Amino acid sequence: MNAPLLLTFNPGSSTVKIGLFKLIDERPVRIGQGTIDFRHTPLQLHLVSDGKTREIHLKSSVTDDLHEVLDETLTWFADHFSLEALVSVGHRVVHGGDRFAGPVAIDDATLAAIAELVPLAPLHQPQSLRLIRAIRHLRPHLLQSASFDTAFHRSQIDLVRRFAIPRSFFDQGIKRYGFHGLSYQFIAARLAHDFADLAYGKVVVAHLGSGASLCALESGLSRDTSMGFSTLDGIPMATRCGALDAGVVLHLLEQQGLDIKQVEDILYKQSGLLGLSGISADSRELLASPLPEAREALDVFAFRIAGEVARLATTLGGLDSIVLTAGIGEHQAQVRSAICSHLAWLGIELDAAANALDQHQARVISSTASRIKVLVIPTDEEQIIANEAVAVLHRKDIPL
């Protein structure tokens, strides 16, 4: 009998990452990872498996329900990975609101509750729903589970979660939720495993990708985070604005005469590094550009991140270490250096040689003289989704 398999889906606003895991002694071990970018025509499945990278051309078109794309993708996987052994599909769902504090099996009730949260995450939640419903249509008897980005931050106290607006809004769910929780959950676990002396201290983790946020960890638990009610809050991102004076939104609506959809498009898709530079949302392109606007965009990015580190250190009442993760945090030494230079007053000193390395492994990049440890730890949200899918599988008492 083939070992049981499970799939994970980690959607962005226009892409989806697909993880393929084999269950060995009831533990999920990755055997493949794919990515589909729905913006590209024709579609391609970028797959890494067995140390090899493949580009699989997909013939299907992107439809609202994604049935064609997923049917072709699953068919390809079935031809190469014995999908008859597939026992579960795990999904990353950005928003769990106050309803979901951990992973759940997806049934009609949980699916309806996830759908009710679309207004709180209009860019990402619909993508998860499309994938869940497509799998339901194609494999109606297959167990699916949801892992929520907000769940990890449920350990935060109301002092942190409240906005200074009328109290009745808090009771209606208008509060700080925090996101990237699956990434922070993975980092907390890696710290406990690889850096036990730091894991239970005061740690700020910076998840720096196209979406970006920071989280204050104490004893492995979330105490505060830069993102709040929505994925717009906090530091500037690839195309999202980060923290913004609410008066700017009012001005755009009242004085500039823009409608809600136009403002939403500006805040989610035209701002951040793209808006600051007028060149690109990709920090790699900005680093390579000689234009002053590119340099200024990266300078603002690093400056805001450093300021958020200091704010989160106030929540923690101190700071023992900083962890940099996700695409930018893991691979862009210049950005790491710029952030830490703003924090030199804390006694942070980088080891230039260690910082210059671009390795897919955890490492310390601060010098031995640094008062605060600075680490680079690769994150793996799909591993957390897979772990939680297995936990749901066991709760359902489905034989492996």
C-alpha positions as CSV (number, residue, x, y, z in Angstrom):
1,M,0.0,0.0,0.0
2,N,1.3,3.5,-0.9
3,A,2.0,5.8,2.0
4,P,-0.9,8.3,2.6
5,L,-0.6,11.7,0.9
6,L,-2.0,15.1,1.6
7,L,-2.0,18.3,-0.3
8,T,-1.8,21.9,1.1
9,F,-3.0,25.0,-0.6
10,N,-1.5,28.4,0.4
11,P,-3.2,31.1,-1.7
12,G,-2.1,34.7,-2.2
13,S,-4.1,37.3,-3.9
14,S,-3.1,36.1,-7.4
15,T,-1.1,32.9,-6.8
16,V,-1.4,29.6,-5.0
17,K,1.4,27.5,-3.5
18,I,0.6,23.7,-3.5
19,G,2.5,21.4,-1.1
20,L,2.5,17.6,-1.5
21,F,3.3,15.6,1.6
22,K,3.8,11.9,2.3
23,L,2.8,10.7,5.8
24,I,5.6,8.8,7.3
25,D,4.9,7.4,10.8
26,E,1.9,9.8,10.7
27,R,4.2,12.8,10.2
28,P,3.9,14.9,7.0
29,V,7.1,15.0,5.0
30,R,7.2,17.2,1.9
31,I,7.9,15.5,-1.4
32,G,6.9,18.3,-3.7
33,Q,6.0,22.0,-3.9
34,G,4.2,23.8,-6.8
35,T,3.2,27.3,-7.6
36,I,0.6,28.6,-10.0
37,D,0.5,32.3,-10.9
38,F,-3.0,33.1,-12.2
39,R,-1.7,36.3,-13.8
40,H,0.4,34.4,-16.4
41,T,-0.9,33.3,-19.7
42,P,-0.6,30.5,-20.6
43,L,-0.8,29.0,-17.1
44,Q,2.2,27.1,-15.7
45,L,2.6,24.8,-12.7
46,H,6.1,25.5,-11.4
47,L,7.0,22.3,-9.5
48,V,10.0,21.4,-7.4
49,S,10.3,17.6,-6.5
50,D,13.1,15.2,-6.0
51,G,15.6,18.1,-6.3
52,K,14.3,18.8,-9.8
53,T,12.4,21.9,-11.1
54,R,9.8,21.5,-13.8
55,E,7.6,23.9,-15.6
56,I,4.3,22.1,-16.5
57,H,2.2,24.0,-19.1
58,L,-1.5,23.9,-18.2
59,K,-4.1,24.0,-21.0
60,S,-7.0,25.1,-18.8
61,S,-8.2,28.6,-18.4
62,V,-8.7,30.5,-15.1
63,T,-12.4,30.6,-14.4
64,D,-14.3,32.0,-11.4
65,D,-14.7,28.5,-9.8
66,L,-11.1,27.3,-10.7
67,H,-12.6,23.9,-11.6
68,E,-10.7,23.5,-14.8
69,V,-7.3,24.6,-13.4
70,L,-7.5,22.3,-10.3
71,D,-8.9,19.4,-12.3
72,E,-5.9,19.5,-14.7
73,T,-3.5,20.1,-11.8
74,L,-4.8,17.1,-9.8
75,T,-4.8,14.9,-12.9
76,W,-1.1,15.7,-13.4
77,F,-0.3,15.0,-9.8
78,A,-2.3,11.7,-10.0
79,D,-0.2,10.6,-13.0
80,H,3.0,11.2,-11.1
81,F,2.4,10.8,-7.4
82,S,-0.3,8.1,-6.9
83,L,-3.0,10.4,-5.7
84,E,-5.3,7.4,-4.9
85,A,-3.5,7.6,-1.6
86,L,-4.6,11.2,-1.0
87,V,-6.4,11.4,2.4
88,S,-6.7,15.1,3.1
89,V,-6.3,18.6,1.7
90,G,-5.3,21.5,4.0
91,H,-5.9,25.1,3.3
92,R,-4.4,28.3,4.6
93,V,-7.3,30.7,5.3
94,V,-6.2,34.2,6.1
95,H,-9.0,35.3,8.4
96,G,-10.6,33.2,11.2
97,G,-12.1,36.2,13.1
98,D,-13.0,35.4,16.7
99,R,-14.7,32.2,15.6
100,F,-11.7,30.0,14.9
101,A,-8.8,29.6,17.4
102,G,-7.2,26.6,15.6
103,P,-7.5,24.2,12.6
104,V,-10.9,22.8,11.7
105,A,-12.4,20.2,9.4
106,I,-14.3,22.0,6.6
107,D,-18.0,21.2,6.6
108,D,-21.0,23.2,5.5
109,A,-21.1,25.2,8.8
110,T,-17.4,26.1,8.8
111,L,-17.4,26.9,5.1
112,A,-20.3,29.3,5.7
113,A,-18.5,30.9,8.6
114,I,-15.3,31.4,6.5
115,A,-17.4,33.0,3.8
116,E,-18.9,35.4,6.3
117,L,-15.4,36.7,7.0
118,V,-14.8,37.8,3.4
119,P,-15.4,41.5,4.2
120,L,-12.5,41.4,6.7
121,A,-10.0,40.0,4.1
122,P,-11.4,40.9,0.6
123,L,-8.2,40.2,-1.2
124,H,-7.3,36.7,0.2
125,Q,-10.4,35.1,1.7
126,P,-12.2,34.7,-1.6
127,Q,-9.2,32.8,-3.0
128,S,-9.4,30.2,-0.2
129,L,-13.1,29.8,-0.7
130,R,-12.6,29.2,-4.5
131,L,-10.0,26.5,-3.8
132,I,-12.1,24.8,-1.1
133,R,-15.2,24.8,-3.2
134,A,-13.3,23.5,-6.2
135,I,-11.9,20.6,-4.3
136,R,-15.4,19.9,-2.9
137,H,-16.7,19.7,-6.5
138,L,-13.8,17.6,-7.8
139,R,-13.3,15.3,-4.8
140,P,-16.5,15.6,-2.7
141,H,-15.7,12.9,-0.2
142,L,-12.1,14.1,0.5
143,L,-11.5,15.6,4.0
144,Q,-10.5,19.2,3.9
145,S,-9.2,21.3,6.8
146,A,-8.6,25.0,7.3
147,S,-5.6,26.6,9.1
148,F,-6.1,30.2,10.0
149,D,-3.5,33.0,9.9
150,T,-5.3,34.9,12.7
151,A,-5.4,31.9,15.2
152,F,-1.8,32.2,16.4
153,H,-2.5,35.8,17.6
154,R,-5.4,34.8,19.8
155,S,-3.0,34.9,22.7
156,Q,-2.9,38.7,22.6
157,I,-4.7,40.6,25.3
158,D,-7.5,43.1,24.7
159,L,-5.2,46.0,25.6
160,V,-3.3,45.2,22.4
161,R,-6.3,44.4,20.3
162,R,-8.4,47.5,20.9
163,F,-8.6,50.5,18.7
164,A,-9.4,53.9,20.3
165,I,-12.8,54.1,18.8
166,P,-16.2,53.6,20.5
167,R,-16.3,50.4,22.5
168,S,-19.3,49.0,20.7
169,F,-17.2,48.5,17.5
170,F,-14.9,46.1,19.4
171,D,-17.9,44.0,20.3
172,Q,-18.8,44.0,16.6
173,G,-15.4,42.5,15.7
174,I,-13.6,45.7,14.7
175,K,-10.3,45.0,16.5
176,R,-6.7,44.0,15.8
177,Y,-6.5,40.4,14.6
178,G,-3.0,40.0,13.1
179,F,-1.9,37.9,10.2
180,H,1.0,35.7,8.9
181,G,0.2,33.5,12.0
182,L,1.2,30.3,10.3
183,S,4.6,31.7,9.5
184,Y,5.1,32.9,13.1
185,Q,3.9,29.6,14.4
186,F,6.6,27.8,12.4
187,I,9.3,30.3,13.5
188,A,8.3,29.8,17.1
189,A,8.7,26.1,16.7
190,R,12.0,26.4,15.0
191,L,13.3,28.7,17.7
192,A,12.3,26.1,20.3
193,H,14.1,23.4,18.4
194,D,17.2,25.1,17.2
195,F,17.8,28.1,19.5
196,A,16.3,27.0,22.8
197,D,18.2,29.6,24.7
198,L,16.3,32.3,22.8
199,A,12.9,30.7,22.2
200,Y,11.5,31.6,25.6
201,G,12.8,35.2,25.6
202,K,11.6,38.4,24.0
203,V,11.7,38.0,20.2
204,V,10.5,40.2,17.3
205,V,10.0,38.2,14.1
206,A,9.8,40.1,10.8
207,H,8.0,38.2,8.0
208,L,9.2,40.2,5.0
209,G,7.7,39.1,1.7
210,S,5.3,40.7,-0.8
211,G,3.0,40.8,2.2
212,A,5.0,41.8,5.3
213,S,4.4,42.1,9.0
214,L,6.2,41.8,12.4
215,C,5.2,39.9,15.5
216,A,6.4,40.1,19.1
217,L,6.9,36.7,20.7
218,E,7.3,35.9,24.3
219,S,7.8,32.3,25.4
220,G,6.7,31.4,21.9
221,L,3.4,33.2,22.1
222,S,2.2,36.2,20.1
223,R,2.0,39.3,22.3
224,D,1.6,42.0,19.6
225,T,1.8,42.3,15.8
226,S,2.1,45.1,13.2
227,M,-1.0,44.1,11.2
228,G,-4.3,44.8,12.8
229,F,-7.9,44.7,11.5
230,S,-6.8,44.1,7.9
231,T,-3.7,43.0,5.9
232,L,-3.2,46.7,5.0
233,D,-1.8,47.7,8.4
234,G,1.7,48.0,9.7
235,I,4.8,48.4,7.5
236,P,4.8,49.2,3.8
237,M,4.6,46.1,1.6
238,A,5.0,45.3,-2.1
239,T,1.8,47.1,-3.1
240,R,0.0,47.7,0.2
241,C,0.4,50.9,2.1
242,G,1.0,49.8,5.7
243,A,-0.1,52.1,8.5
244,L,-1.9,55.2,7.1
245,D,-3.5,58.2,8.7
246,A,-7.2,57.5,8.4
247,G,-7.6,61.2,7.4
248,V,-5.8,60.3,4.1
249,V,-8.7,58.0,3.2
250,L,-11.3,60.6,4.1
251,H,-9.4,63.1,2.0
252,L,-9.3,60.8,-1.0
253,L,-13.0,60.2,-0.7
254,E,-14.2,63.7,0.1
255,Q,-11.7,66.0,-1.5
256,Q,-10.3,64.0,-4.4
257,G,-13.7,62.6,-5.2
258,L,-12.6,59.0,-5.5
259,D,-15.1,56.2,-4.9
260,I,-14.6,53.3,-2.4
261,K,-13.3,50.8,-5.1
262,Q,-10.8,53.3,-6.4
263,V,-9.4,53.9,-2.9
264,E,-9.3,50.2,-2.2
265,D,-7.3,49.6,-5.4
266,I,-4.9,52.4,-4.4
267,L,-4.3,51.0,-0.9
268,Y,-4.0,47.3,-1.8
269,K,-2.5,47.4,-5.3
270,Q,-0.8,50.8,-6.0
271,S,1.0,51.6,-2.8
272,G,3.9,50.2,-0.8
273,L,7.2,49.8,-2.7
274,L,5.4,50.2,-6.0
275,G,3.8,53.4,-5.0
276,L,6.9,54.8,-3.3
277,S,9.2,54.1,-6.2
278,G,6.9,54.3,-9.2
279,I,9.1,51.6,-10.6
280,S,8.3,48.2,-9.2
281,A,6.8,46.3,-6.3
282,D,9.7,43.8,-6.3
283,S,12.5,44.8,-3.9
284,R,15.0,42.8,-6.1
285,E,14.3,45.1,-9.0
286,L,14.6,48.2,-6.7
287,L,17.9,47.0,-5.3
288,A,19.2,46.7,-8.9
289,S,17.9,50.1,-10.0
290,P,20.2,53.2,-10.0
291,L,17.2,55.5,-9.7
292,P,16.8,57.6,-6.5
293,E,13.2,56.7,-6.2
294,A,14.1,53.1,-5.9
295,R,16.6,53.8,-3.1
296,E,14.0,56.0,-1.3
297,A,11.4,53.3,-1.4
298,L,13.8,50.8,0.2
299,D,14.9,53.4,2.7
300,V,11.3,54.0,3.8
301,F,10.7,50.2,4.0
302,A,13.7,49.6,6.3
303,F,13.0,52.7,8.4
304,R,9.4,51.7,9.1
305,I,10.4,48.1,9.9
306,A,13.0,49.3,12.4
307,G,10.4,51.6,14.0
308,E,8.0,48.7,14.3
309,V,10.7,46.6,16.0
310,A,11.1,49.3,18.6
311,R,7.3,49.6,19.2
312,L,7.0,45.8,19.6
313,A,10.0,45.8,22.0
314,T,8.0,48.2,24.1
315,T,5.1,45.7,24.2
316,L,7.6,43.0,25.3
317,G,9.3,45.2,27.8
318,G,12.7,44.4,26.2
319,L,14.3,42.6,23.3
320,D,16.6,39.6,23.2
321,S,16.6,38.7,19.5
322,I,15.3,39.6,16.1
323,V,14.4,37.0,13.5
324,L,14.1,37.9,9.8
325,T,12.2,35.5,7.5
326,A,10.2,35.1,4.2
327,G,11.5,36.1,0.8
328,I,13.1,39.4,1.6
329,G,14.1,38.6,5.1
330,E,15.8,35.3,4.0
331,H,17.5,36.4,0.9
332,Q,18.2,40.2,0.8
333,A,21.3,41.0,2.8
334,Q,21.1,44.8,1.9
335,V,17.6,45.1,3.3
336,R,18.6,43.2,6.5
337,S,21.6,45.5,6.9
338,A,19.6,48.6,6.4
339,I,17.0,47.6,9.0
340,C,19.7,46.8,11.6
341,S,21.6,50.0,11.0
342,H,18.5,51.9,12.2
343,L,18.6,49.7,15.3
344,A,22.3,50.2,16.1
345,W,21.3,52.2,19.2
346,L,20.0,49.0,20.7
347,G,23.5,47.6,20.5
348,I,22.9,45.5,17.3
349,E,25.9,44.7,15.3
350,L,25.9,42.5,12.2
351,D,28.5,40.0,11.2
352,A,29.0,41.2,7.6
353,A,30.2,37.8,6.3
354,A,27.3,35.9,7.9
355,N,24.8,38.4,6.6
356,A,26.1,38.1,3.1
357,L,25.4,34.4,2.9
358,D,22.2,33.3,1.1
359,Q,21.6,29.9,2.5
360,H,18.3,28.0,3.0
361,Q,19.1,27.3,6.6
362,A,18.7,29.0,10.0
363,R,21.7,31.0,11.1
364,V,22.8,33.9,13.4
365,I,24.0,37.0,11.4
366,S,24.8,39.2,14.4
367,S,28.4,39.5,15.6
368,T,29.5,38.1,18.9
369,A,29.7,41.7,20.3
370,S,26.0,42.4,19.5
371,R,23.8,42.9,22.5
372,I,20.8,41.5,20.6
373,K,21.0,38.3,18.5
374,V,19.8,38.7,14.9
375,L,18.8,35.5,13.1
376,V,17.7,34.5,9.6
377,I,15.3,31.5,9.8
378,P,13.5,30.3,6.6
379,T,9.8,30.0,7.2
380,D,7.4,27.2,6.0
381,E,3.7,27.9,6.2
382,E,2.9,24.8,4.2
383,Q,4.5,22.6,6.8
384,I,2.2,24.1,9.5
385,I,-0.8,23.6,7.3
386,A,0.2,20.0,6.7
387,N,0.8,19.4,10.5
388,E,-2.6,20.8,11.3
389,A,-4.3,18.8,8.5
390,V,-2.9,15.7,10.1
391,A,-4.2,16.8,13.5
392,V,-7.7,17.3,12.0
393,L,-7.4,13.9,10.3
394,H,-6.7,12.2,13.6
395,R,-9.7,13.9,15.3
396,K,-11.9,12.6,12.5
397,D,-10.5,9.1,13.2
398,I,-9.8,8.4,9.5
399,P,-7.5,5.5,9.1
400,L,-4.1,6.3,7.5
